[in-house]
Amino acid sequence: MLILWRTLLISLCCFAVLICYPYYADGAITIMLTWAVVAFFVMLGLTIITKAIVLGRSHIFNTLFDITLIATFLYILLNIFPQLDGSTPYMRLKKKVYPTSQEIEVGLENLGLNKKKKTFEELQNNINEITDDLKQVKTLITQEHKD
C-alpha cells in the first residue's frame, strides 16, 4: 500500500507540473515520463531497503520520506522540464514568475479537464440567444396583431 501511495504522489507531481506549466517544448512529456519511471524505481528500492531494516515501519519516518521524495522529485523535474521559451519552471520560479490562472486553465484544457465547463457555457449562451430571439418574435407577433 505504501508503494501505491508513493506512486500516486509521483503521478500527482507530474500532473501538477503539466497543469501549471502548459507551454512545454517538444519531448518534454518524454523527459517527464522517463524521470517519473526513474523516480519510481528509486522510490521502490528505497522503500524495500527501509522496510528490510525495520526503519520503514515508523510513521514519522514514512512521512519524512514522503516529503523528501516529493521535494526531491519536484526539484529535479522542475529543473529538467523544458518550456517553449527555452527556460525551465525552476528558472521561472527563481525569477518570481509564477503560473497565472490563464496558464492553469490552458493546462487543464490540455489534459481535457476544463472542456466540459466551456461546452456548458457555450450551450448556455446559445440558449440565452434563442430565448432572446423568441422574445423578439413574440413582440413582433403581438405588434402585428394589434395593427
Stockholm file with secondary structure:
# STOCKHOLM 1.0

chainA/1-147         MLILWRTLLISLCCFAVLICYPYYADGAITIMLTWAVVAFFVMLGLTIITKAIVLGRSHIFNTLFDITLIATFLYILLNIFPQLDGSTPYMRLKKKVYPTSQEIEVGLENLGLNKKKKTFEELQNNINEITDDLKQVKTLITQEHKD
#=GR chainA/1-147 SS CHHHHHHHHHHHHHHHHHHHCCCBCTTHHHHHHHHHHHHHHHHHHHHHHHHHTTGGGCHHHHHHHHHHHHHHHHHHHHHHCCBTTSCCHHHHHHTTCCCCHHHHHHHHHHTTSSHHHHHHHHHHHHHHHHHHHHHHHHHHHHHHHHC
#=GC SS_cons         CHHHHHHHHHHHHHHHHHHHCCCBCTTHHHHHHHHHHHHHHHHHHHHHHHHHTTGGGCHHHHHHHHHHHHHHHHHHHHHHCCBTTSCCHHHHHHTTCCCCHHHHHHHHHHTTSSHHHHHHHHHHHHHHHHHHHHHHHHHHHHHHHHC
//
